[in-house]
Amino acid sequence: MPQKARTPAGETAVEPAGVKSARRAIELLETFAANGAWLSLSDVQTRTGFPRSSLHGLLRTLLDAGWLEADAHSGRYRLGVRALICGTAYLDRDPVIPYATEALELVREKSGFTAHYARRDGAEVVYLETRESVRSTHLVSRVGRTLPAHATALGKALLAELTHEEIEAVLRGPLTALTPNTITSVEALHAECALTRERGYGAETEEGGLGVRCVAAVVPYRIPATDAMSCSMPVDQVTDADAAHVGELLAEAAADLGRRLRRAGIR
């Protein structure tokens, strides 16, 4: 709960909840996670707006704890190995992952394409598991990758589980374009979500990345659904009929996975 403090006049003022230094440390780590390059002190200050005096101490603390690593020559920073260790611990402790891995193996075998398992985190989807196709030559996927929900088949499938009002509350800002094909209109996104509900799976063509077509289906073990499975396909190797077939395969596999999770008591 927010802490109360006395002002000089004796009035009670409400301070922001939590510890400011902890909030800043978290924001720093998220800043590094969102940027692939090494960042200098000036880069970090520009991105966060934190005073330089505070940044010195925060960066040194995170560096000493292994959350950051520094380049001795340039004085720049990037995420350290502790971030990977904690991220892996999250997956190791998630009871869904072993079931999801088995389902992805089956989907990859039946479809011949790369299969993913992801979870929605606000307006983004986070990739938790991936099984690469043997013929995947240019589709780069990795665990921990995040993408805007509105630009992915995974995100559309999960947003379609929400009401009109809930979708708009989740978005909280303009829809950014990852490619020239990305939907950037809220009205168009609502239409896509309606189509997803009718069809039974989400779909996108070169919205999240050029040269890639995806279909996705939610895993119904929570209400509203938080997780979904998808297949990524080279756009020049599949027809509309092929994509529809894979979408239906995914919907069936995701429904089966949802039943297995519920029977196991996983929520």
N, C-alpha and C positions, 0 to 999 in steps of 0.2 A: 504494500500500500504506500501511497505517497507520504513522505515525512513532513511534519509540521515544524516550522521554525518561527522564532520571535523576531519581528522587525524592530528597528530602533524605537518606533512609536509604541511598541508593545502589542501590535496587531499580529495575528497568526497568518503566516503565508504558507502556501503549499509549494513544496519543492518537487522537481521531477523525481519520479520513482527510480530506485536503483542507484548504483554508484557510478558517478560520472566517468571516472578513470576506466572502470570495467566496460562501460558502454563504448568509450573511445577505443579501447583495445580491440573490442569486437568489430567496430567499424573499420579499423585499420586492417584487420585480417581479411575482412570482406572486400576491402579495396584492393589488396594484393591478389585475392582470389579472382577478381574481375579483370585483372590486367595480366597479360602474358609476359610482359617485358619487365626487366629490372627497373625499379623506381628509385629515384634519388629523394633526398629529404624535401627538396623543392617540389618534385612531382607529387609526393604524398601530401604536402601542405596545400597544393593547388586543388587536389582532388577532395580533400577532407575539410579544408578551412580551419584546421586546428592550429593554435599558436605554435610557433617554432620551438618555444621553450618547453612546451608540453610534449611535443613530438620527440625531442631528443630522448627524454626519459622513457617514453612508451616504446620507442624503437629499440632502445638498449635492453629493456626488460624482456621484450618478445624475442630479441636476438639471443640473449643469455639463456632463455628457456627453450630454445630450439624451434620456436614457431616461425622465426625468420632466419634467413642466412644472408650474409653480406659478401660483396665482392671487394676484396682488399684493394684492388687497383682503382676502381671507379667510385667506391663508397656507396654503391647502390644496393638495394635490398630486394629480396623476393621471398615467397613462402618457404618455410623450412620443413624438415622431415616430420616434425610433430603434427603438422596439419594432415599429412598422409596417414600417420598412425591413428589419429582420432577418427578420421574418415573411415578407415578400414574397420575400426572398432564398432562404428555404427552399423555397418553391414554385417559384421560377425554376430551381432546381437539381435538382428532383425529376424524373427522366426519365419517371415514370408520368403526370404531369399532362397533357401534350399528348394522350396516348392516352385518358385518362379524360375530358377535355373533349369529344373527338369522340364517345365513347360516350354521354355525358350528353345531347349534342345529339340523338342518335338516339332515346334513351329519351324525352326530352321531346316530340319530334315524334310518336312512335308512341303515347305514353300521353296526351299533352295535359296532364300534370301537372309540377310542379316536381321536378327531379331533383338529387340530391346525390351527392357522392363524399366518403367519410370514412375515417379511419384510427383504429384503436384505440390509445389510449395508457393502458395500465394499465386502470383501471376506468372510463375515459371514452372517448368518441369525439370526434374533432376533425374538423370540416368543412373539407375542403381545396378543394372546388370546388362550385359551385352553378349551375344553369341554371333561371331562373324561368320559370314558365308565363305565357303572356300573360293568362290568366284568373285568375292568383293575386292576389287582392285583399287577403288578410289573413294569408298565410303568410309570415312574416318569416324569411329565411335569410341568413346571412353567413359568409364564409370566416373561419376561426379560431374559430368558435363551438364550445364544448365542452358536452357533455351526459353525464350518467351512462349508462353502457352498459346497465344493467338497465332503463332507462326508454325505450329507443329500439328501433325495429326494426333499425337498423344494429348497435347493440350486441348485441342478441339473436342476430343472424345471426353475428356474430364470436365471441361467447362460445360459441355452439354448436359451434365448431370445436375447442374445448378439452375436456379430460376433466373429469369430475366434480370431481376434486381440484384441477385447474388453475383451474377457475372459482372455487372457494372461496378459493384462494390469491390470485387477482386482486382479489376484492371487498374484503377486508381491513376490513370494518366494516359497520355497518347500512346497509340500502338505503333511501335517502331518497325521499320521495314528492314528485314535482313537481306532481301532480294527485291527486284522490281515486281515480283509476283506476290509478295507478302500482303495479306489483308491489313489495311490500316484504318478501316472504317468500322466503328462499333456496330453500326447497322448491318454491314456485310458479315461481321462475325456472328451476330445473332442469327442471321439467315443460315450460315454454315452450321451453327449448333442445331438449328431446327432440322436441317437436312441430315445431320449426324444421328439425331434421335430417330428419324424415320428410317434411315438406312441400316442403323445398328452398328456402325463403326465410323471413325473419323478418317478424313483423307486430306492430303495436300500434295500439290505438284510444284516443286521448286520454290516453295515459300520459305522453308527453313534453310535451304541451300541449293544452289544451282546444280542441275544434273541429277537431282535426287527426288524420288517420289515415295511417299509414305502412306501407309494405312495403319489404323490403331483401334483397339477396342478396350473398354474398361474392364477391370477385374472386380466383379460385384461381391465383395465381402464386407464392405463398409458402406454406410449411407450418410452423405453422398460418397461416391467412389473417390478414392484418393490415388489409386494406382491404375496403370494401363500397360498393355503390351503393344508393340508395333513391329512392322517390317519396313526396312529401307530398301528401295529398289532403284537401280540405275534407270533413269527416265527413258533412255533410248532402247531398253531391253524389255519393256512391258507395254502391253496395250491396256485400254480401259477395262476390257474383259478380264485380263490377267490380274489387274489391281483389284477388281471386284471379287475375284475368286480368292485372293489372298486375304482381303478384308473379311470375307465370310469365314474363312479358315481361322482367322484371328479371333473373331467373335465367338466361335465355338470353343476354341482353346481357352480363351479368357473366362468364359462362363464355367467351363469345367474346372479351371483353377480356382475360381471363386467358390465353387461347391466344396472343393477339397479343403480350402482354408477354413471355411465355416464349420465343416465336419471336425476339423482339428481344433476348433475353438479359438482360432486366431482372428482377432478383430483389429 
